[in-house]
Amino acid sequence: MNIKQEIEFIFFKRGRLRMISHLDLMRLFMRALRRAAIPVKISQGFNPHPKLSIVRALKVGMESPAETARVELREPLAPMEFLRALNEQLPEGIRVTQAHVR
């Protein structure tokens, strides 16, 4: 049985981390998800990667009060537990403010 859940979350990026590139931001979230032990679904194929997407890429140097991202999970997780676990692993300047099942 293939159980999956997609969580959409809103985060802000400010301060010194406004200088982080889109690809580095993706790596930052992938590492934080792994450290938080969140069961992220991995793609199939030759080069597997976590099913994570940030809706729009900001230019380097821009702050944002509300960016949207989505992650696909292998097993169900309460949105508030997802938010708490991920925020514990994120550096100062990036915080998840909302999360909901999509």
N, CA, C and O of each residue as an XYZ file, in Angstrom:
408
protein
N       0.847     -1.177      0.000
C       0.000      0.000      0.000
C       0.897      1.247      0.000
O       1.848      1.338      0.777
N       0.585      2.188     -0.868
C       1.392      3.391     -1.004
C       0.668      4.575     -0.354
O      -0.180      5.214     -0.977
N       1.015      4.858      0.907
C       0.409      5.983      1.620
C       1.288      7.198      1.395
O       2.510      7.129      1.527
N       0.655      8.310      1.056
C       1.429      9.535      0.913
C       0.595     10.710      1.376
O      -0.632     10.642      1.447
N       1.288     11.782      1.686
C       0.641     12.999      2.140
C       1.478     14.169      1.615
O       2.708     14.132      1.649
N       0.800     15.193      1.135
C       1.523     16.385      0.686
C       1.219     17.518      1.656
O       0.060     17.827      1.932
N       2.283     18.128      2.166
C       2.142     19.264      3.068
C       2.631     20.513      2.357
O       3.726     20.551      1.796
N       1.794     21.524      2.399
C       2.172     22.833      1.868
C       2.497     23.705      3.077
O       1.742     23.738      4.049
N       3.626     24.412      3.009
C       3.992     25.244      4.149
C       4.455     26.624      3.698
O       4.955     26.807      2.588
N       4.273     27.582      4.592
C       4.655     28.975      4.367
C       5.845     29.268      5.276
O       5.829     28.929      6.459
N       6.873     29.897      4.718
C       8.043     30.239      5.514
C       8.499     31.651      5.171
O       8.164     32.193      4.117
N       9.276     32.238      6.089
C       9.883     33.533      5.772
C      11.389     33.381      5.698
O      11.980     32.483      6.298
N      11.995     34.291      4.940
C      13.442     34.331      4.764
C      13.858     35.778      4.968
O      13.427     36.658      4.223
N      14.695     36.034      5.975
C      15.104     37.415      6.235
C      16.477     37.456      6.888
O      17.078     36.425      7.189
N      16.950     38.669      7.095
C      18.256     38.864      7.733
C      19.386     38.411      6.833
O      19.333     38.585      5.615
N      20.403     37.832      7.437
C      21.579     37.398      6.661
C      21.229     36.315      5.643
O      21.882     36.208      4.605
N      20.217     35.522      5.928
C      19.857     34.441      5.004
C      19.160     34.935      3.744
O      18.859     34.129      2.863
N      18.894     36.225      3.632
C      18.350     36.741      2.376
C      19.377     36.594      1.246
O      19.019     36.664      0.071
N      20.654     36.391      1.601
C      21.719     36.254      0.608
C      21.884     34.817      0.100
O      22.770     34.550     -0.712
N      21.052     33.906      0.562
C      21.157     32.509      0.144
C      20.467     32.328     -1.213
O      19.401     32.891     -1.459
N      21.086     31.540     -2.077
C      20.514     31.284     -3.405
C      19.378     30.266     -3.308
O      19.202     29.612     -2.280
N      18.616     30.145     -4.383
C      17.498     29.198     -4.416
C      17.988     27.754     -4.221
O      17.395     26.998     -3.452
N      19.061     27.377     -4.912
C      19.562     26.002     -4.777
C      20.080     25.730     -3.372
O      19.880     24.640     -2.837
N      20.744     26.714     -2.770
C      21.200     26.540     -1.392
C      20.023     26.462     -0.426
O      20.078     25.733      0.564
N      18.967     27.205     -0.709
C      17.767     27.141      0.121
C      17.132     25.749      0.035
O      16.672     25.211      1.043
N      17.110     25.175     -1.155
C      16.594     23.811     -1.322
C      17.432     22.827     -0.502
O      16.887     21.971      0.194
N      18.766     22.953     -0.588
C      19.647     22.065      0.193
C      19.428     22.252      1.687
O      19.424     21.280      2.443
N      19.244     23.507      2.118
C      19.006     23.804      3.528
C      17.750     23.084      4.012
O      17.765     22.458      5.071
N      16.663     23.170      3.241
C      15.423     22.494      3.630
C      15.589     20.972      3.602
O      15.066     20.287      4.481
N      16.307     20.428      2.610
C      16.513     18.976      2.545
C      17.258     18.481      3.781
O      16.900     17.456      4.360
N      18.300     19.216      4.182
C      19.056     18.825      5.374
C      18.198     18.939      6.636
O      18.222     18.056      7.493
N      17.439     20.035      6.740
C      16.587     20.232      7.915
C      15.528     19.133      8.008
O      15.257     18.626      9.096
N      14.930     18.763      6.876
C      13.934     17.688      6.863
C      14.556     16.367      7.306
O      13.953     15.613      8.070
N      15.761     16.094      6.821
C      16.453     14.853      7.200
C      16.788     14.845      8.699
O      16.572     13.839      9.375
N      17.315     15.965      9.220
C      17.666     16.042     10.646
C      16.430     15.962     11.544
O      16.497     15.452     12.662
N      15.299     16.473     11.041
C      14.050     16.429     11.822
C      13.379     15.059     11.752
O      12.353     14.838     12.395
N      13.949     14.149     10.984
C      13.406     12.789     10.802
C      11.984     12.812     10.251
O      11.146     11.994     10.629
N      11.725     13.756      9.356
C      10.427     13.828      8.682
C      10.469     12.851      7.505
O      11.411     12.891      6.713
N       9.467     11.973      7.375
C       9.510     10.912      6.354
C       9.209     11.430      4.939
O       8.113     11.221      4.419
N      10.168     12.093      4.335
C       9.998     12.674      3.003
C      10.062     11.575      1.948
O      10.916     10.690      2.002
N       9.155     11.649      1.003
C       9.139     10.694     -0.109
C      10.306     11.017     -1.044
O      10.589     12.183     -1.316
N      10.978      9.975     -1.531
C      12.118     10.118     -2.433
C      11.681      9.696     -3.834
O      10.963      8.710     -3.996
N      12.117     10.448     -4.840
C      11.749     10.122     -6.223
C      12.394      8.807     -6.651
O      13.362      8.352     -6.042
N      11.856      8.211     -7.687
C      12.382      6.967     -8.237
C      13.364      7.292     -9.358
O      13.374      8.404     -9.886
N      14.174      6.327     -9.710
C      15.020      6.494    -10.878
C      16.504      6.541    -10.560
O      16.934      6.211     -9.455
N      17.278      6.960    -11.559
C      18.732      6.948    -11.484
C      19.279      7.932    -10.457
O      20.262      7.632     -9.778
N      18.657      9.100    -10.333
C      19.129     10.135     -9.417
C      18.018     10.510     -8.432
O      17.388     11.555     -8.590
N      17.767      9.672     -7.414
C      16.674      9.947     -6.487
C      16.922     11.205     -5.652
O      18.053     11.488     -5.258
N      15.864     11.944     -5.395
C      15.947     13.145     -4.574
C      14.623     13.344     -3.836
O      13.590     12.831     -4.268
N      14.649     14.091     -2.719
C      13.419     14.320     -1.957
C      12.381     15.075     -2.781
O      12.724     15.952     -3.574
N      11.116     14.729     -2.589
C      10.012     15.394     -3.288
C       9.694     16.698     -2.550
O       8.797     16.747     -1.708
N      10.442     17.745     -2.879
C      10.334     19.052     -2.258
C      10.354     20.101     -3.354
O      11.161     20.020     -4.280
N       9.469     21.084     -3.255
C       9.498     22.179     -4.232
C       9.149     23.493     -3.539
O       8.280     23.554     -2.669
N       9.850     24.529     -3.952
C       9.556     25.885     -3.497
C       8.867     26.549     -4.676
O       9.389     26.538     -5.791
N       7.699     27.126     -4.436
C       6.835     27.595     -5.513
C       7.519     28.621     -6.420
O       7.422     28.518     -7.643
N       8.206     29.603     -5.843
C       8.891     30.549     -6.731
C      10.276     30.852     -6.178
O      10.482     30.911     -4.966
N      11.207     31.039     -7.083
C      12.586     31.321     -6.693
C      12.777     32.829     -6.566
O      12.498     33.585     -7.496
N      13.253     33.249     -5.409
C      13.542     34.665     -5.196
C      14.948     34.986     -5.675
O      15.818     34.116     -5.699
N      15.163     36.226     -6.053
C      16.504     36.680     -6.394
C      17.342     36.705     -5.127
O      16.822     36.901     -4.028
N      18.645     36.507     -5.290
C      19.556     36.570     -4.150
C      19.516     37.986     -3.578
O      19.559     38.965     -4.323
N      19.435     38.085     -2.265
C      19.422     39.379     -1.594
C      18.040     39.882     -1.234
O      17.907     40.903     -0.559
N      16.996     39.172     -1.680
C      15.628     39.603     -1.373
C      15.091     38.881     -0.153
O      15.228     37.665     -0.022
N      14.472     39.653      0.746
C      13.776     39.068      1.883
C      12.352     38.746      1.454
O      11.833     39.308      0.489
N      11.734     37.832      2.189
C      10.356     37.490      1.888
C       9.617     37.155      3.179
O      10.092     36.341      3.971
N       8.453     37.779      3.397
C       7.677     37.473      4.599
C       6.845     36.195      4.461
O       6.410     35.633      5.466
N       6.618     35.729      3.227
C       5.759     34.552      3.033
C       6.072     33.879      1.706
O       5.623     34.330      0.652
N       6.836     32.808      1.760
C       7.125     31.977      0.593
C       6.412     30.651      0.777
O       6.256     30.187      1.907
N       5.981     30.038     -0.306
C       5.257     28.773     -0.254
C       6.140     27.638     -0.765
O       6.863     27.786     -1.750
N       6.063     26.507     -0.076
C       6.786     25.309     -0.495
C       5.892     24.099     -0.246
O       4.944     24.153      0.538
N       6.219     23.010     -0.931
C       5.461     21.763     -0.778
C       6.429     20.605     -0.619
O       7.495     20.572     -1.234
N       6.038     19.661      0.213
C       6.835     18.457      0.398
C       5.892     17.261      0.440
O       4.812     17.324      1.028
N       6.314     16.178     -0.189
C       5.523     14.954     -0.203
C       6.114     13.989      0.816
O       7.323     13.758      0.838
N       5.252     13.427      1.661
C       5.696     12.537      2.728
C       5.311     11.095      2.433
O       4.318     10.828      1.756
N       6.114     10.169      2.955
C       5.838      8.725      2.799
C       4.722      8.259      3.714
O       3.995      7.320      3.392
N       4.589      8.924      4.863
C       3.560      8.544      5.837
C       2.935      9.798      6.424
O       3.572     10.851      6.453
N       1.704      9.701      6.891
C       1.005     10.873      7.417
C       1.711     11.482      8.638
O       2.289     10.775      9.463
N       1.646     12.796      8.719
C       2.222     13.546      9.836
C       1.334     14.765     10.067
O       0.938     15.439      9.116
N       1.025     15.043     11.318
C       0.191     16.207     11.644
C       0.931     17.484     11.243
O       2.123     17.618     11.521
N       0.236     18.423     10.592
C       0.889     19.661     10.165
C       1.594     20.412     11.294
O       2.668     20.972     11.071
N       1.026     20.440     12.491
C       1.672     21.152     13.601
C       2.944     20.435     14.058
O       3.907     21.087     14.465
N       2.958     19.105     13.996
C       4.164     18.344     14.335
C       5.241     18.596     13.281
O       6.416     18.748     13.617
N       4.844     18.642     12.001
C       5.761     18.964     10.911
C       6.396     20.337     11.148
O       7.615     20.484     11.062
N       5.570     21.333     11.445
C       6.028     22.704     11.678
C       7.013     22.761     12.848
O       8.073     23.377     12.735
N       6.670     22.125     13.966
C       7.531     22.142     15.154
C       8.880     21.471     14.874
O       9.932     22.031     15.182
N       8.842     20.280     14.294
C      10.070     19.523     14.049
C      10.991     20.249     13.067
O      12.204     20.297     13.270
N      10.417     20.811     12.011
C      11.232     21.498     11.006
C      11.835     22.781     11.572
O      13.011     23.059     11.339
N      11.052     23.563     12.309
C      11.570     24.816     12.874
C      12.721     24.585     13.849
O      13.604     25.433     13.979
N      12.715     23.444     14.534
C      13.814     23.130     15.448
C      15.131     22.954     14.711
O      16.197     23.116     15.306
N      15.075     22.627     13.426
C      16.283     22.356     12.651
C      16.706     23.511     11.740
O      17.802     23.482     11.181
N      15.865     24.512     11.585
C      16.170     25.624     10.676
C      17.013     26.694     11.366
O      16.862     26.929     12.565
N      17.905     27.346     10.608
C      18.734     28.400     11.192
C      17.949     29.687     11.412
O      16.861     29.864     10.864
N      18.504     30.572     12.209
C      17.884     31.878     12.446
C      17.771     32.612     11.114
O      18.730     32.658     10.343
N      16.617     33.178     10.846
C      16.387     33.875      9.584
C      15.404     33.159      8.677
O      14.871     33.750      7.738
N      15.165     31.888      8.957
C      14.166     31.117      8.198
C      13.277     30.403      9.209
O      13.764     29.682     10.080
N      11.970     30.612      9.085
C      10.998     29.977      9.975
C       9.766     29.582      9.183
O       9.304     30.325      8.317
N       9.245     28.419      9.484
C       7.974     27.980      8.906
C       6.882     28.555      9.803
O       6.896     28.346     11.016
N       5.934     29.280      9.205
C       4.884     29.929      9.986
C       3.552     29.208      9.907
O       2.738     29.299     10.826
N       3.324     28.485      8.804
C       2.063     27.747      8.619
C       2.352     26.443      7.887
O       3.295     26.346      7.102
N       1.528     25.452      8.159
C       1.611     24.175      7.435
C       0.217     23.574      7.391
O      -0.518     23.611      8.378
N      -0.138     23.026      6.249
C      -1.419     22.333      6.143
C      -1.327     21.225      5.089
O      -0.495     21.274      4.184
N      -2.195     20.232      5.231
C      -2.254     19.125      4.291
C      -2.898     19.630      3.023
O      -3.914     20.323      3.069
N      -2.327     19.294      1.918
C      -2.829     19.751      0.627
C      -3.675     18.676     -0.003
O      -4.195     18.865     -1.103
